[in-house]
Amino acid sequence: MTEPILVNGSWVPGDTDQTFVATDPQTGKGLGTYPVSSWDDVDAALQAGWDAYRSVASTDPSVFATFLNDYADRLDSRAVEICSLAHSETALPLNPRLLDVEIPRTTGQLRQAATAALGRAWIRPTINPTQKIASMLRPIPGVAVVFGPNNFPFAFNGVSGGDFAAAVASGHPVIAKANPGHPGTTKLLAEEALAAATDAGLPAAFVQMIYRTDHAVGAKLVSDRRVAATAYTGSQNAGLALKAAADAVGKPIFLEMSSTNPLVVLPGAWRERGEELATEIAESMLMGVGQFCTSPGIILAAVEEGSDAFAKAIASKLDAASAGTLLDQRVQTGLSAAYQAWSAAGAKKVTESNAKGPGCSFPNTLMRVSAAAFVENHTPLQLEAFGNMGLLVEVPDIASLHACIDVLGGSLTGSIYSAADGADDDTYDAIVEVISERVGRLLNDKTPTGVAVLSAMNHGGPYPATGHPGFTAVGIPASIERFGMLQCFDNVRPARLPDELKPDNPLGLMRFVDQTWTANRVSWG
């Protein structure tokens, strides 16, 4: 039996003859059949979502907060069931990954979004009272569309993750596009989202969900007039195709796509704690079988005469670790393609083990290449290897290090390891600005895997890491701003202003008045 989609509050059959089968990557066993939605399915969801937006456009944000908090409670209550299915669909460990880490992170960010909806900090109310001009962010009219990735079945899921939470906090109904890697998990999440929305008194179409579309339907979806904005996490090829469609009609789309997350090891750090660094880097490379968007993919080993020993130290850690099961066959195919591309560009394998894990897998792999070859062939050598494979670049001197950094593409993160005694400080100072220009998050003496769900966090970066370097997918309230449009009120009578901007400040908000943050009343004119 083909599973139904969620449209306008009802679970209905998809209007299509096309289907796909979800599989257990550990065993290859089929886990259910799901529809590939036609445009008719998507059009029905869009119209229902647009109508839902119109009905909630003036809703008090407390209703959205109630929904988000109740939804979080519901996920906590079904955590074991939901995590068990996610484990079957993704091979991600039940403990500690799914139950102990990802579900709490997911419900935590839903509750953070609820707090932000109530506090309204994301709207940035700004007032110049003498000139009778004020502005704030308001929801972009329409329904938000969220595409979830394969590697985080909860925390980035289209119907529960950070993009979903941000869209709801800004007052938007959501059409979630499930990832084919965990459609059953997404269905369970959508069931609880629908129940929470109903209990909060929100429209039936406030949360809708489809599983998959073909490329043409996906492009038509993100460019539709009823869409406010789209948030996407996934492959670069698919992301850029969606971006082209959305850009052609001026629709906002926020993409997280591809990141190599360069990690620089300076000579003093290697001398001080080489073995410790090798262990730390290897563990980061293998976290989640390397299927983190922040996994270190390129290691710039500026360790002079120690580069050979450093490469072998990391390789020994990888050889000693078991190779896990990948999320799906597409990840395995991508790793094989990256291996071939790197090899053709001059990289050589350092690791000795060819052992694979159960089911869909790839051997833990470290490759190495000279700095000169990296600079010459930087495009193929920066092809993302999403999984348990990394590239070590042997950097003989500071001039070579500069040359390597100069050809780096944009990444979510960049890490620099340096000596604790200050021996590397001059080199650090010489490279930090250049590498900072290429990353969204700069780390010192720390691997990048792990993204804290905090207001100061930036989970974004320059292209090709994302489609826009000024926005983040993690970090409330900044992540909510992606779904807002800036609106200015010029000489509007005080009684006609939104409550957030009225001179007497009935909501008691902190507002940016004449270049100063204050909660005081203002004199209009």
N, C-alpha and C positions, 0 to 999 in steps of 0.2 A: 504494500500500500504506500502511495506517495504521500508524504506529510503535507499538511496544509500551511498556507501563509496567513499572516495576521493583517487584515485590512479592515479599517473602520470598526474596530472592536469585535470582529468575528474571525474565527479560524475557518478559512474557506479554501477550496481546492485551487491550485494555480491554473490559470487559463493557458495551458501549454501542454504539448506532448513531449517536451524535452525534460529530461531528468538527469540527476547525477547520484552516485552512491557514496555515502560517507564510509570510510574504512578505518579500522584499527591499525595504526602504523606498526605495531608490534607483531601482529599476526596476519594482517591482510584481510581479516574477516570483515564482511559488510555490516554496517551498523544502521542502515536505513536509507530509504530513497527519498530524494527531495526534488522539488520542481525548479527548473530554470525559467524564471518569470518572463512573460511576454510584456510588450508595451501596454497592453490592456490592463494587466495587473498593476503595473507601475502608475499608469494614468489614474486608475481608481484610487490608489493610495495617495497620490498627489492631490487629487481634488478633495478627498476626505481630510487630508492634512491641512490644506489651505483653509477649508471651512473651519477646522478646529482652531487654526491660528486666529481667524477672525473672531471666534467666540471667546478666546482667552486673552485677546489683545489688551483689555483693560482689567484683567484679573489681578487681584492683590498677590504680590510675590509670596505671601505666606502659604498660599495654596500649593505653589510649586515646591516650597520647602517641606510642606507636609507630605507631599508625594515622595520626594527624595528620601526623607527619613523613614517613611513607612516601607518603601522599596528596599532600603538597606536592611531594615529589620527582617523583612521577608526572606532576603537572600541569606542572612545569618541563620534563619530557622530551617532552611533547606540546604545548608552548606554541604553536608555529607553527600546527599543525593546528587547535587549539581557537580560537585568535585569528582565524584566517582565516574560520572558520564564523561566529564572533561578529560579525565585520565585515560579512559578508553579511546577517546577520539584523537588525543594529541600525544599520548605516551609521557606527558609531563608527570612527575612524581606526585602522588597524592599527598604524601608527607615528605618534607615540609612544604614543598612548593605551593601546591594548590590550596590545601586546607589552612596551613599555618601562616602563609605569606600573602598569596594573591587574593583570596576572598576577603581577609581583613583590610587589605589595601583598597580593594574595590568599594567595600561598604564605607570605609573611611572617607574616600574622596566623594562619594555620594552625599555623606553628611557634611563635608566641607562645603560642597556646592549648595546645600540647603542653607547653611549659615550665610554664605555669600549672597544668596537670593534675598534673604531677609535684610542683610546689612547694606546692600546696594552699592558697595564700594566700587564695583566694576563699572558703574555708569559715569564716574568722574564728573560730578556736577561742578560747573565752572561759571562764575558770575562776575561781571563788571557792572555793578549796580548804577554807578553814575551815568554810564552810557546806555543803561537799560538793555544790556545784552547778556544773555546767558546761554549755556550749551550743556548737553549731556549725551551719553550714549543711550540709545533706545534699541529694542529688537529690530533687526532687519525684517521687513514684512515677509512672511512665508513660513515654510516648513524646513527644518534642518534635516540634512541627509548625512548619515554617518556610516562609513565603510570601516569595518573592523579587520584587524590583521589575524594571521594564523597563530602567532606566538604567545599571545596573552588572551586566553579564552574568557577572562572576566574583566581585567583592569583596563583593556583597550577595546573590549567588545562593543559592537555598534549599538547594543541595547542596554549596556550597563557601565561602560568605561568612562574615562575622563572626558572624551569628546561629547558623549551622551549627557553626562552630568552638567557640563558647561552649557550645552544647548538648552537643556531644561531650565537651568538657573537663569538664563537670559529670557525665558518665557516662550520657548519654541516647542511645538510638537516635533516629533522625530520620526523619520523613516529610517530604520536600521537595515543595513545590508549585511547579512550574516556572512562570515567567512566559511567557504566550503570545507575547511579543515575541522570545524566543530559546530555543525549546524544543529545537532540535537541539543547541545549545551545552550546555544543561543535560543532555541525554542523554549527551554525551561526558564531561562531568564526573562524572555518576553511574556510568558504566562504570569510571572510575578509582577512584572512592570504593568501589565494590563490590569491586574487586580488592584494594585496600589493606585493607579490612575482612577479607576472606577470609585474606589473608596474615598479619594480626595475630591470627587465631584468634577473631575476633568472630562473633556469630551471623549467619546469612544475612540476617536482617531488620534488621540494625543500620542500614543505609542503604536507604531506599525512596524512590521518586519517582513522582509522577503529574504530568500536565501541566495539567489544568484540571478544574474542576467547575462546576455551576451554583450559584447563590447558596444555594439550600436545602441542598444537599449540603455546601457550605463551612461554613455555619452549624452543621450537625449535626456536622461534623468537629471544629471547635474546642470544642464543648461536650460531646464524648464523655467518658465516665468514664475511658477508657484514656489520655487525653491529660494529660501533665504540665503543659505550658505551650505557648503559641503565640507566635511572633515574626513580625511582619508589617511589610512595607514596601510602600506603595502609595497608592492614592487614598483620600481622606477618606471618601467615601460607602461604599466597600466595607469600609474599616477599621472604621467605626462600626457597620455591620451585623454584622460578625464579633464586635466587642466586645460588642454587645447580647446576642448568643447565648451568648458565653462568660461574661459577667457574670451572666446569668440562672441559671447553675448554679455560680457561684463559681470558674470556671476562669481562671487567670492568662493574660492576653494582653497583649503589649507591641507597641504600634503606632507606626510613624513614618508620618505622613500628609501634612501640608500645612504649608508654611512660606514666609513672605514675606521673612524675613531683613532687617529694616530697617537701613539704612545712613545715619548722620547725618553731614553735612558742616558743620562750624562755620565762622564767617566767617574766622577767621585762617588756617585750612587752605586755604581757597579763595584768599585773598590771596597766601599763600606759594607755592603750587604748584598753581594751578588747572588748567592744561593737563595736568600730570602726573596729577592726580587723575582728570580726565575719561578719560584713556587707561586708567588702572588699573581704573576702575569699568566702562568699556565692555568691556574684555577679560574681566573677571570675569563680566559679564552674558552674554557669548557663549561662555564656556568650555563645551565639550560641547554647543554650540548652546543654552546656557541650561538644559540638562536635568540640573542638579545640584540636589539637595535643599537645598543651601546657597547657591544663586545669589541675589544681591541683587535682590529684587523691588520694594522700596520705598526710594527715596532721599529722605530728608528734607533738603532743601537750605536750611539756615539761613544763607544767604550774603548776605542783605539785598539791596542793589542789584545784586548780581552774579548773581541767580538766572536771569535770562534768558540771560546769556552762558554760565552753567554748563550750562543745558539744551542750548543750541546746541552747546556743545563736546562733550558726550557724544553728541548726535545725529550730529554730523559723523563721529565715530569709528565709530558703528554704520552710517552710510550708506556709509562707505568699505570696510567689511568685507563679505565675501561671506556670504550666508545659507546655512547648512549644511543637511544633510538631517536631518529629525527621526526619532525612533525608530520612530514608526508613525503611522497615521492618527488614532488616538485623541488623540495629543499635539497634532496640528494642529487637530482639532476643539475641544480644550480651550482653545487659544490664541485661536481665533476667538470662542469663548463669552466668555472673559475680556475681549477687546477690546470686544465689544458691551456687556458689563456696565459696564466702566469708562466707555465713551462715554456711556451712559445716565445715569451718575452725575456727569457733568460734565467728564471728562478729555478733553483734546485731543491729537491726534498731533503730535509735534515732528519726527520723522524725515521725510525726503523720499523715500527710496528705497522702491519697492514691489517690488524684485527678490526673487525666490524662488530657492532652491537647487534642485538636481536632485531629482526624485522628491517625496517627502512633505516639504513645507517651509512656512515662514511668513517673511515679511519681517522683518528686524531692526527692532524697533519700540521707540521711547520715547514715552511719553505724559506729559502734565503736568497738574497740577491745583492749585488754590489750597489753602492750609492750611484755610481755612474750609470749603470744599467737602469736603475729605477728612474733617474732623471730622463734618460733617453726614451724609455718605454713606459712613462708614467700613466698613460691612459689605460692600457690593458692590465697593468699591475695594480691599478686602483679599482678594478672590477670587484664589487663586493662579494666576499665569500660568506654568505649567511649560513653559519654553522661552525663546526669544530675544526676550522682551518685558519691559519694566520701566516703573515709574511714578515720576516725579519730582514731589515735593510741594514747592511754593514756600512757604517759611516766612519771613515778614517780620520776626519778632521772637521773643524768648525766650518770651513768653507763648503765642504760637501754637505754638511747638515743644513746650512742655509739653502743650498741648491735644492735639496730634497723638499724642504718645507715650502719653497717657492712654487713647486709644481703640485702641491696637495690641493685636492678639491675640498669643498665644504663638508663638514662633519658635524654631528651632534655634539661630540666631545673631543677634547684634546688633553693629554696628560703629559706632565713633565716630572721625571724623577731626578732629583739632584742631591748632592752631598749635604748631610746635616751640618757639617763643619764649615760650610760656606765656600768650599773649594770650587764649586760650580757656579757661583753667583754671577760672575762676569758673563759666562756663556748663557746662563738663564736670562739675564737682562738683555742680551743681544738677540735672543730668539723669541721672547715671550710675546712681544707685540705682533710679530708676523704670524705666529701660530694662533694668537687670539683672534686675528681677523678671519680665520678659517673655521672657527668652531663656535658653537652656541654655549658650551659649558667648558671652562678651563679648570683642570684639576692639577693639584700638586701632590706628588708622593702618594697617589691613590689610583686604583683602577676605576674605570668608568662604569662598570656594570652595577646596576642598582640606581634607580631614579627616585629620590625622596619626594613624597607628595607634600610639598611645602610651597608657601606663597612665593618664595624667592627662587624656586627652581625654574630653570629654562630647559625644556625638552624641545629644542628647535635648533636651527642653525642655517648657515648659507647653503645654497644649492650645491650638490644634489641631495643634501640631507633632507631639505624641505623645499617647498615651492615658494616660501617667503621667509626671509630671515628675521622679521620683526615680531613674530608671534610664537607662542609656546602651546604645546598640547598638554602639558602638565604644569600646574602652578596656578592656583585660584587666588585672586580673581582675574589675573591676566588672561588665562585661557578662555574665560567667558567673553572677553572683549571681541574675540573673533566673530561673534554672532551679533555684534552691535553696529549700528550706524550712528554717526555723529550728527546731531541736529541742533541748530542754533535758533534762539528765539530773540528777535530784534524788535524792541519797542512794543512787546506784547504786554497787555495789561496784567498786573500782578495776579488778579483773580483767575486769569486764563492760563497762567503758567502751570506746568506739572507741579505736583506737590513737592517734588525733589528740588525745585528751583524757586519756589515762592519765597518772597522776602522774609516772612516770619518763620521759615524753616519748620513746618509742622511735624516733619519726620525726625527732626533732631540729627540730621546727617552732618558729617564733616564735608565742607565744600571749599573749593578753591576760589576765594573771593579776593580780587585785586592782588593776585600773586601770593596769597597767604591762606593756609588751611585753617578753617575756623568753623565752629558750629553756631556762631552768633547770628542773630537776625541782621538783616541789612536794610538800608533805606533805598528804595527804588526811585532813581532819578534825582 
